[in-house]
Amino acid sequence: MEKVRIGVMGAYRGASMINYCENADNAKVVAICDKWIEGLERQKAALNDPDITYYTDFEDFIRHDMDAVVLANYATEHAPFAIKAMKAGKHVFSEVLPVQTMQEAVELVETVEATGKVYAYGENYCYMPAPYEMRRLYREGKIGDFEYGEAEYIHNCESIWPSITYGEEDHWRNNIYSTFYCTHSLGPIIHITGLRPVSVIGLEGTKTERRRRTGSKAGSFGIEMVTLENGGIVKSVHGGLYNHSIWYSVYGSHGRMECAREDADDGGIERVYLNADAYSGEYAPHDVLRYNPTEQHAEESAAFGHGGSDYYSMYNFVQKILGDDDADIIDVYEALDMSLPGMFAYRSILRGGVSVEIPDLRDKAEREKWRDDTACTDPKIAGDALLPTFSLGTPTIDKSVYEKMYALWRKDLEDEDGYTNAAFTQGSKKE
């Protein structure tokens, strides 16, 4: 089989994508880039592959002879790197989030359209066993038309914050707003239904003690109340509440489906419950279906993180490049349908919780309204449109917090049970 030649930007989070290419029959890694030299050296030692070239500069990296680029760099920097990569003739697999500003969103869409390159968004939770099965069931009409859904991605990262922010005060995770990282919760609902979001109301958690003691300047969690194009409503909640919870529930016109709750100890994200009638108003007695869906590539995906979903997102990207029209990628328009509700939810929060319309950048006329919109929390990008990281104002955090986080990160890095070469190749320690 022909192998797609892939370069990976980001040695840690990119480790899962590297691992895919090292084991797949349709792809191979030819280049890896990271500004962190120590990380590159660890990856080089773990892979021991003389055919891989290593770079510390993206401009040099992008000139390497390869077909596609995986962007596993900082979440606020994916769009400019994706644009450069596509203009250099490379297909792009972009980790979350796709854009930081509306200006980037407009340029990203237009670059995809102008170059014709494959752009795939790496929202891996869409490919988790339960939500992916729910997508199949919905597309088959098992529960009828979408009416309401709930999505949770609660991930208390306090214990791992040192290892994902390195004690850097200006690290993106310390400076995003509460609703920015929304696609692990909202994304699967969008992918299940195929419906576009049209408006959003945002809410923010203001109990922030856990955030402050790690160095994060955001609200503790975010909520998006999203109205979809058919009038259905989605409640999406994500962030740093105390214990983890990943859960998706979808109501239709003649049924309901959901995955198992983690605390129910019944398979969690791998188990589906389906309670549906044949038509609206039937109300026939029947058993609720409870099962773990059978996946097409269960054996190949078993060793991959996030319930095997890291495998499927990469597999579909590579297959799309190879000409498989049925490959299930998340294209640039769907990526923005997943992410823009978080961006505009925060604008809603800053306006006191009013409903805000979500632009559809498929419409070329709509793009003109947003072409110069740089509003975000990054002063290097926002200029005069700088937003606070928290609705009550960007907090000031003592530098000793970041010094502590740095010391803990270095300790983890040197721990033989922490960031070993084995963890590197599996991609198990980085999100």
C-alpha positions, -999 to 999 in steps of 0.1 A, spaced: 0 0 0 11 35 -8 23 53 24 16 90 30 47 108 42 39 127 73 57 154 94 47 159 130 49 193 147 49 187 185 70 159 200 47 152 230 11 154 220 23 144 185 36 112 200 2 95 195 2 105 158 38 94 154 29 61 170 1 57 144 25 62 116 50 38 130 24 10 131 1 18 101 4 4 66 -8 36 50 15 63 66 51 69 78 68 96 97 95 114 78 101 145 100 94 158 135 96 194 147 96 209 182 112 240 197 121 219 228 154 202 220 153 178 249 119 165 237 133 159 202 162 140 217 139 118 237 118 111 206 149 103 186 161 78 212 126 62 215 121 58 177 157 50 166 147 56 130 174 70 107 148 79 81 133 106 103 147 142 102 144 164 132 138 202 132 136 230 157 124 256 132 90 253 115 101 272 83 128 246 77 105 217 87 78 228 62 102 226 33 109 189 40 98 165 12 65 152 27 28 150 19 11 161 51 17 178 84 2 170 118 -1 201 140 2 191 177 17 224 188 1 250 211 -37 251 207 -37 289 201 -12 286 173 -28 259 150 -43 282 125 -12 302 114 8 270 111 -20 252 92 -22 281 67 15 281 61 15 243 57 -13 243 31 3 272 12 35 251 11 15 222 -5 9 200 25 -23 184 37 -30 193 74 -42 174 104 -49 201 131 -51 193 167 -76 212 188 -85 241 187 -87 252 150 -85 290 155 -80 316 182 -96 345 163 -122 352 137 -96 367 115 -77 334 116 -110 315 109 -116 335 77 -81 330 64 -81 293 73 -113 287 54 -101 306 24 -67 288 24 -84 254 24 -106 265 -5 -78 280 -25 -53 252 -21 -77 222 -23 -56 204 4 -72 180 29 -78 197 62 -88 174 90 -96 186 125 -84 162 152 -114 162 176 -108 127 188 -138 125 211 -160 123 181 -145 89 174 -149 75 209 -169 42 208 -202 55 222 -205 89 205 -193 74 172 -220 46 174 -245 73 184 -236 91 151 -244 59 132 -277 54 150 -287 90 145 -279 90 107 -300 58 104 -330 77 119 -332 55 151 -343 84 173 -358 108 147 -350 145 144 -327 161 170 -344 180 198 -320 183 227 -286 171 237 -262 173 267 -224 170 265 -199 170 293 -161 170 293 -151 176 329 -114 172 333 -98 184 366 -62 189 354 -48 203 387 -26 172 393 -11 173 358 -10 211 353 28 213 358 34 187 331 11 204 305 21 241 312 58 236 323 55 265 347 52 290 319 32 321 330 24 329 293 15 293 284 -17 292 264 -35 270 290 -29 297 316 -43 324 295 -74 311 277 -110 319 287 -134 294 302 -153 285 270 -124 284 246 -116 246 248 -152 235 240 -149 209 213 -144 178 235 -179 184 248 -198 201 219 -179 184 190 -194 149 193 -229 164 193 -222 183 161 -206 153 145 -235 131 155 -262 153 141 -245 172 113 -264 203 123 -249 238 123 -250 260 154 -267 293 149 -267 310 183 -252 306 218 -256 318 254 -225 315 276 -221 309 313 -189 308 334 -179 292 367 -166 319 390 -154 297 419 -117 297 408 -95 286 437 -82 255 419 -74 275 388 -55 302 407 -33 278 426 -20 263 393 -16 296 375 -46 295 353 -64 329 349 -97 316 335 -130 308 350 -132 273 365 -156 260 338 -176 271 308 -211 263 296 -225 269 261 -263 268 255 -263 263 218 -293 265 194 -288 244 162 -302 252 128 -332 230 132 -342 246 165 -327 219 187 -307 229 218 -274 216 232 -260 221 267 -222 218 266 -202 220 298 -165 216 301 -136 226 324 -122 220 358 -150 209 381 -137 186 408 -140 151 393 -139 138 358 -170 132 337 -173 124 300 -209 120 289 -231 125 259 -269 123 256 -291 130 226 -329 133 225 -348 129 192 -384 131 181 -390 94 189 -362 83 212 -331 89 233 -295 76 234 -266 82 256 -233 67 268 -227 53 303 -218 76 331 -183 70 345 -194 66 380 -220 40 370 -191 16 364 -208 3 332 -183 9 305 -184 47 304 -176 62 269 -175 27 254 -212 17 263 -243 29 245 -279 30 258 -307 33 231 -343 38 241 -364 45 210 -398 39 194 -403 31 157 -422 64 153 -432 94 173 -462 86 195 -458 48 195 -449 45 232 -446 7 228 -432 -14 257 -397 -25 248 -363 -31 264 -336 -5 265 -307 -16 243 -274 -17 263 -243 -27 244 -207 -20 236 -205 -12 199 -182 -34 177 -156 -12 160 -142 -18 125 -106 -15 136 -109 -26 172 -76 -46 172 -55 -19 155 -69 9 177 -67 -9 211 -32 5 219 -41 41 212 -51 68 237 -85 83 243 -105 51 239 -88 43 206 -101 75 190 -66 88 183 -62 59 158 -95 66 140 -89 104 135 -55 97 120 -67 67 99 -95 87 83 -71 117 76 -47 94 58 -74 76 39 -88 109 27 -54 119 13 -53 85 -5 -86 92 -22 -111 75 -1 -142 97 -4 -159 79 24 -132 86 49 -149 104 79 -128 135 85 -139 166 103 -134 193 76 -127 230 82 -164 240 82 -174 214 108 -143 222 128 -156 258 131 -191 246 139 -176 229 169 -153 257 181 -170 290 173 -198 284 198 -171 286 225 -156 318 211 -190 335 209 -202 320 242 -174 341 259 -186 372 240 -221 364 254 -206 361 290 -188 395 286 -222 410 275 -240 396 306 -253 363 291 -272 376 261 -278 353 231 -252 358 204 -254 347 167 -227 323 154 -213 332 120 -214 306 91 -182 311 72 -194 289 44 -211 322 34 -185 343 16 -204 375 24 -205 367 61 -167 364 61 -163 401 53 -178 410 87 -151 392 105 -120 395 84 -103 420 107 -116 406 140 -87 398 163 -105 396 196 -88 371 219 -68 369 252 -34 368 235 -19 404 235 5 395 207 -25 387 184 -54 408 198 -39 443 197 -66 468 207 -92 439 208 -76 422 238 -101 403 260 -98 396 297 -92 359 306 -120 360 332 -153 379 331 -144 397 363 -111 408 349 -77 391 343 -64 381 377 -28 387 389 -11 356 400 21 356 421 52 344 402 59 318 430 30 298 416 47 294 383 81 286 399 64 258 418 47 245 387 81 245 369 98 226 397 70 200 397 73 196 359 110 189 361 105 164 389 79 146 368 102 147 338 130 130 356 108 104 374 114 70 359 76 63 361 68 96 344 80 108 310 99 77 299 107 70 263 78 44 264 54 71 274 67 93 246 60 67 219 26 60 232 16 96 236 1 88 270 12 118 290 3 148 269 -31 162 259 
